[in-house]
Amino acid sequence: MDPTFAAAITSIYAKSSTALPTQSEPTLAGGTPVPSSQTTAVIPLPTAIPFPDSTPTVGTPTPGFTPTPWVSPPVGTIVFTCYVDFVDQICRMNADGTDQIQLTDSGVTDFYSSMAADGSTIVFTTRREGPFQVYQMDLEGNNEEKVVPGLGNQYAPAISPDGERIALAVESGRQTTVWIANRDGSDPRPLEDPPQNGLDPVWTPDGQYVSLASNRSGSMQIYRVRPDGTELLQVTHDVEDVGGRHSWSPDGQTLAIYAGPSGNHDIYTIHLGTGSVNRLTDGGDNLAPCFSPDGQWIAFTSYRDSNNEIYIMRPDGTEVTRLTNNSRPDWQPRWGP
């Protein structure tokens, strides 16, 4: 992997590296593992199911800050990665930060969770069988099963809005590419022919396209393509050092991304119709944005309070609210109904 590309994706996975066990990471062209850039000290809490509720606070918490009551509480469920007993696991909570519950307790790495559009299923990546593979489970953490057998290391699964297909990133040899399979894992195939570098696939809300992060133009950018590999479009142009985890507004017209140098990422929105780019955060290292299903909020990870925690904000960057308040890291939020 060339140095420019390595710098561009140095924190795609938005996770703390201090005290984490050595594990395989996805690679792109050149075979260099995608490194974790964050170095926040980790002080894990003992495993607890459920976790004690966090108390959301509006605005960036500061000494003497007084929480403001919700004006319009967010709705839905957020699944995320929680670091418990030195291991990544899958957790979920209400969209207002209450009822935080640990769903997996595998003793190995479980991360990259996302929800089906109907809220019935969570898909995630786990290495409980050695290589990273895609599994699914229900909202209570039960009925776990492997989704896509084989294919090498698998990351960032996403179920199509109609529930019929699944997109995922597959690391094989010295390259990571995006693949599409039927919902039951059958008929897996590369999204593009010939396969191109790609990470973190996301379906557009209408299911007509899959977007992904790729360095095919020289720097990391977001692209959109039909599930049959046609109509490729580069979506981001005017933002440098774009990260992988991104999200579409419910109407499919606005893309939320994170970008910036390692340790200083910010959240941006890009409107497809006008091309306007808006920066929503300013400092604090903010990553992995995800729109709420109603389009009224964006969830994201931030290091603004030293430890990485999960926050939400309005699509214009206002009403920043911290949802998790744990000594352990929490990150990779994905919103569901």
Buried (B, 14 or more C-beta within 10 A) or exposed (E): BEEEBBBBBBBBBBBBBEEBEEEEBBBBBEEBBBBBBBEBEBEBBEBEBEBEBBEBBBBBBEEEEEEEEEEEBBBBBBBBBBBBEEBBBBBBBBBBBEEBBBBBBBEBBBBBBBBBBEEBBBBBBBBBEEEBBBBBBEBEBEEBEBBBEEBBBBBBBBBBBEBEBBBBBBBBEEBBBBBBBBBEBEEBBBBBEEBBBBBBBBBBBEBBBBBBBBBBEEBBBBBBBBBEBEEBEEBBEEBEBBBBBBBBBBEBBBBBBBBBBBEEBBBBBBEBEEEEBBEBBEEBBBBBBBBBBBBBBBBBBBBBBEBBBBBBBBBEBEBBBBBBBBEBBBBBBBBBB
